[in-house]
Amino acid sequence: MSFPKCKICFDRFSDTDSEHIPRNLTCGHALCHKCITAMVNNSTVECPFCRTVTNIVNNDITKLLKNFALIEVIEDARYSLNKKDVVVSCITEGLLNSSFG
């Protein structure tokens, strides 16, 4: 499973790095916090995909809802990767122990 990426900067979305948290525009498209911040113009952001305008109250990007569905996908991907690391470690250690035991 791969991590979802922002379609503007192509950085991975994150659930821990505040600059890369996915946030929803009014139209439903999600961009990372950093990209939305860069796109704010006169307290609005125009969606680069569908051109719908999203109002940003007091230029406060944190007022835009986080995309919790994407955050859940990120958490699942991280869990899946960690699980694979544990399995690989168990297999590697098992092979090393049986080779030297």
MODELLER restraints for C-alpha pairs under 7 A, 6 or more apart:
rsr = mdl.restraints
at = mdl.atoms
rsr.add(forms.Gaussian(group=physical.xy_distance, feature=features.Distance(at['CA:1:A'], at['CA:77:A']), mean=5.80, stdev=0.5))
rsr.add(forms.Gaussian(group=physical.xy_distance, feature=features.Distance(at['CA:2:A'], at['CA:77:A']), mean=6.67, stdev=0.5))
rsr.add(forms.Gaussian(group=physical.xy_distance, feature=features.Distance(at['CA:3:A'], at['CA:12:A']), mean=6.22, stdev=0.5))
rsr.add(forms.Gaussian(group=physical.xy_distance, feature=features.Distance(at['CA:3:A'], at['CA:74:A']), mean=5.94, stdev=0.5))
rsr.add(forms.Gaussian(group=physical.xy_distance, feature=features.Distance(at['CA:3:A'], at['CA:77:A']), mean=6.47, stdev=0.5))
rsr.add(forms.Gaussian(group=physical.xy_distance, feature=features.Distance(at['CA:4:A'], at['CA:12:A']), mean=5.87, stdev=0.5))
rsr.add(forms.Gaussian(group=physical.xy_distance, feature=features.Distance(at['CA:4:A'], at['CA:13:A']), mean=5.97, stdev=0.5))
rsr.add(forms.Gaussian(group=physical.xy_distance, feature=features.Distance(at['CA:5:A'], at['CA:11:A']), mean=5.39, stdev=0.5))
rsr.add(forms.Gaussian(group=physical.xy_distance, feature=features.Distance(at['CA:5:A'], at['CA:12:A']), mean=4.14, stdev=0.5))
rsr.add(forms.Gaussian(group=physical.xy_distance, feature=features.Distance(at['CA:5:A'], at['CA:13:A']), mean=5.22, stdev=0.5))
rsr.add(forms.Gaussian(group=physical.xy_distance, feature=features.Distance(at['CA:6:A'], at['CA:12:A']), mean=6.26, stdev=0.5))
rsr.add(forms.Gaussian(group=physical.xy_distance, feature=features.Distance(at['CA:6:A'], at['CA:13:A']), mean=6.18, stdev=0.5))
rsr.add(forms.Gaussian(group=physical.xy_distance, feature=features.Distance(at['CA:6:A'], at['CA:31:A']), mean=5.44, stdev=0.5))
rsr.add(forms.Gaussian(group=physical.xy_distance, feature=features.Distance(at['CA:6:A'], at['CA:32:A']), mean=5.79, stdev=0.5))
rsr.add(forms.Gaussian(group=physical.xy_distance, feature=features.Distance(at['CA:7:A'], at['CA:31:A']), mean=6.98, stdev=0.5))
rsr.add(forms.Gaussian(group=physical.xy_distance, feature=features.Distance(at['CA:8:A'], at['CA:35:A']), mean=6.98, stdev=0.5))
rsr.add(forms.Gaussian(group=physical.xy_distance, feature=features.Distance(at['CA:13:A'], at['CA:20:A']), mean=4.98, stdev=0.5))
rsr.add(forms.Gaussian(group=physical.xy_distance, feature=features.Distance(at['CA:13:A'], at['CA:21:A']), mean=5.67, stdev=0.5))
rsr.add(forms.Gaussian(group=physical.xy_distance, feature=features.Distance(at['CA:13:A'], at['CA:22:A']), mean=5.93, stdev=0.5))
rsr.add(forms.Gaussian(group=physical.xy_distance, feature=features.Distance(at['CA:13:A'], at['CA:32:A']), mean=6.46, stdev=0.5))
rsr.add(forms.Gaussian(group=physical.xy_distance, feature=features.Distance(at['CA:14:A'], at['CA:20:A']), mean=5.15, stdev=0.5))
rsr.add(forms.Gaussian(group=physical.xy_distance, feature=features.Distance(at['CA:14:A'], at['CA:21:A']), mean=5.04, stdev=0.5))
rsr.add(forms.Gaussian(group=physical.xy_distance, feature=features.Distance(at['CA:14:A'], at['CA:74:A']), mean=6.91, stdev=0.5))
rsr.add(forms.Gaussian(group=physical.xy_distance, feature=features.Distance(at['CA:15:A'], at['CA:21:A']), mean=5.62, stdev=0.5))
rsr.add(forms.Gaussian(group=physical.xy_distance, feature=features.Distance(at['CA:15:A'], at['CA:71:A']), mean=5.67, stdev=0.5))
rsr.add(forms.Gaussian(group=physical.xy_distance, feature=features.Distance(at['CA:19:A'], at['CA:32:A']), mean=6.71, stdev=0.5))
rsr.add(forms.Gaussian(group=physical.xy_distance, feature=features.Distance(at['CA:19:A'], at['CA:33:A']), mean=5.07, stdev=0.5))
rsr.add(forms.Gaussian(group=physical.xy_distance, feature=features.Distance(at['CA:19:A'], at['CA:34:A']), mean=4.92, stdev=0.5))
rsr.add(forms.Gaussian(group=physical.xy_distance, feature=features.Distance(at['CA:20:A'], at['CA:32:A']), mean=4.74, stdev=0.5))
rsr.add(forms.Gaussian(group=physical.xy_distance, feature=features.Distance(at['CA:20:A'], at['CA:33:A']), mean=5.49, stdev=0.5))
rsr.add(forms.Gaussian(group=physical.xy_distance, feature=features.Distance(at['CA:20:A'], at['CA:34:A']), mean=6.25, stdev=0.5))
rsr.add(forms.Gaussian(group=physical.xy_distance, feature=features.Distance(at['CA:21:A'], at['CA:32:A']), mean=5.39, stdev=0.5))
rsr.add(forms.Gaussian(group=physical.xy_distance, feature=features.Distance(at['CA:21:A'], at['CA:33:A']), mean=5.67, stdev=0.5))
rsr.add(forms.Gaussian(group=physical.xy_distance, feature=features.Distance(at['CA:21:A'], at['CA:66:A']), mean=6.99, stdev=0.5))
rsr.add(forms.Gaussian(group=physical.xy_distance, feature=features.Distance(at['CA:22:A'], at['CA:30:A']), mean=5.82, stdev=0.5))
rsr.add(forms.Gaussian(group=physical.xy_distance, feature=features.Distance(at['CA:22:A'], at['CA:31:A']), mean=5.42, stdev=0.5))
rsr.add(forms.Gaussian(group=physical.xy_distance, feature=features.Distance(at['CA:22:A'], at['CA:32:A']), mean=4.51, stdev=0.5))
rsr.add(forms.Gaussian(group=physical.xy_distance, feature=features.Distance(at['CA:22:A'], at['CA:33:A']), mean=6.27, stdev=0.5))
rsr.add(forms.Gaussian(group=physical.xy_distance, feature=features.Distance(at['CA:22:A'], at['CA:66:A']), mean=5.77, stdev=0.5))
rsr.add(forms.Gaussian(group=physical.xy_distance, feature=features.Distance(at['CA:22:A'], at['CA:67:A']), mean=5.44, stdev=0.5))
rsr.add(forms.Gaussian(group=physical.xy_distance, feature=features.Distance(at['CA:23:A'], at['CA:30:A']), mean=5.29, stdev=0.5))
rsr.add(forms.Gaussian(group=physical.xy_distance, feature=features.Distance(at['CA:23:A'], at['CA:31:A']), mean=5.65, stdev=0.5))
rsr.add(forms.Gaussian(group=physical.xy_distance, feature=features.Distance(at['CA:23:A'], at['CA:32:A']), mean=6.00, stdev=0.5))
rsr.add(forms.Gaussian(group=physical.xy_distance, feature=features.Distance(at['CA:23:A'], at['CA:33:A']), mean=6.23, stdev=0.5))
rsr.add(forms.Gaussian(group=physical.xy_distance, feature=features.Distance(at['CA:23:A'], at['CA:64:A']), mean=6.09, stdev=0.5))
rsr.add(forms.Gaussian(group=physical.xy_distance, feature=features.Distance(at['CA:23:A'], at['CA:65:A']), mean=5.63, stdev=0.5))
rsr.add(forms.Gaussian(group=physical.xy_distance, feature=features.Distance(at['CA:23:A'], at['CA:66:A']), mean=4.31, stdev=0.5))
rsr.add(forms.Gaussian(group=physical.xy_distance, feature=features.Distance(at['CA:23:A'], at['CA:67:A']), mean=5.24, stdev=0.5))
rsr.add(forms.Gaussian(group=physical.xy_distance, feature=features.Distance(at['CA:24:A'], at['CA:30:A']), mean=4.50, stdev=0.5))
rsr.add(forms.Gaussian(group=physical.xy_distance, feature=features.Distance(at['CA:24:A'], at['CA:31:A']), mean=6.75, stdev=0.5))
rsr.add(forms.Gaussian(group=physical.xy_distance, feature=features.Distance(at['CA:24:A'], at['CA:64:A']), mean=6.26, stdev=0.5))
rsr.add(forms.Gaussian(group=physical.xy_distance, feature=features.Distance(at['CA:24:A'], at['CA:65:A']), mean=5.65, stdev=0.5))
rsr.add(forms.Gaussian(group=physical.xy_distance, feature=features.Distance(at['CA:24:A'], at['CA:66:A']), mean=6.10, stdev=0.5))
rsr.add(forms.Gaussian(group=physical.xy_distance, feature=features.Distance(at['CA:24:A'], at['CA:67:A']), mean=5.78, stdev=0.5))
rsr.add(forms.Gaussian(group=physical.xy_distance, feature=features.Distance(at['CA:25:A'], at['CA:54:A']), mean=6.00, stdev=0.5))
rsr.add(forms.Gaussian(group=physical.xy_distance, feature=features.Distance(at['CA:26:A'], at['CA:54:A']), mean=5.34, stdev=0.5))
rsr.add(forms.Gaussian(group=physical.xy_distance, feature=features.Distance(at['CA:27:A'], at['CA:52:A']), mean=6.18, stdev=0.5))
rsr.add(forms.Gaussian(group=physical.xy_distance, feature=features.Distance(at['CA:30:A'], at['CA:67:A']), mean=6.92, stdev=0.5))
rsr.add(forms.Gaussian(group=physical.xy_distance, feature=features.Distance(at['CA:37:A'], at['CA:61:A']), mean=6.66, stdev=0.5))
rsr.add(forms.Gaussian(group=physical.xy_distance, feature=features.Distance(at['CA:39:A'], at['CA:45:A']), mean=5.89, stdev=0.5))
rsr.add(forms.Gaussian(group=physical.xy_distance, feature=features.Distance(at['CA:43:A'], at['CA:55:A']), mean=5.98, stdev=0.5))
rsr.add(forms.Gaussian(group=physical.xy_distance, feature=features.Distance(at['CA:43:A'], at['CA:56:A']), mean=4.91, stdev=0.5))
rsr.add(forms.Gaussian(group=physical.xy_distance, feature=features.Distance(at['CA:43:A'], at['CA:57:A']), mean=6.54, stdev=0.5))
rsr.add(forms.Gaussian(group=physical.xy_distance, feature=features.Distance(at['CA:43:A'], at['CA:58:A']), mean=6.64, stdev=0.5))
rsr.add(forms.Gaussian(group=physical.xy_distance, feature=features.Distance(at['CA:43:A'], at['CA:59:A']), mean=5.13, stdev=0.5))
rsr.add(forms.Gaussian(group=physical.xy_distance, feature=features.Distance(at['CA:44:A'], at['CA:53:A']), mean=6.47, stdev=0.5))
rsr.add(forms.Gaussian(group=physical.xy_distance, feature=features.Distance(at['CA:44:A'], at['CA:54:A']), mean=5.48, stdev=0.5))
rsr.add(forms.Gaussian(group=physical.xy_distance, feature=features.Distance(at['CA:44:A'], at['CA:55:A']), mean=4.45, stdev=0.5))
rsr.add(forms.Gaussian(group=physical.xy_distance, feature=features.Distance(at['CA:44:A'], at['CA:56:A']), mean=5.29, stdev=0.5))
rsr.add(forms.Gaussian(group=physical.xy_distance, feature=features.Distance(at['CA:45:A'], at['CA:53:A']), mean=5.64, stdev=0.5))
rsr.add(forms.Gaussian(group=physical.xy_distance, feature=features.Distance(at['CA:45:A'], at['CA:54:A']), mean=5.17, stdev=0.5))
rsr.add(forms.Gaussian(group=physical.xy_distance, feature=features.Distance(at['CA:45:A'], at['CA:55:A']), mean=6.55, stdev=0.5))
rsr.add(forms.Gaussian(group=physical.xy_distance, feature=features.Distance(at['CA:46:A'], at['CA:52:A']), mean=5.64, stdev=0.5))
rsr.add(forms.Gaussian(group=physical.xy_distance, feature=features.Distance(at['CA:46:A'], at['CA:53:A']), mean=4.42, stdev=0.5))
rsr.add(forms.Gaussian(group=physical.xy_distance, feature=features.Distance(at['CA:46:A'], at['CA:54:A']), mean=6.29, stdev=0.5))
rsr.add(forms.Gaussian(group=physical.xy_distance, feature=features.Distance(at['CA:47:A'], at['CA:53:A']), mean=6.26, stdev=0.5))
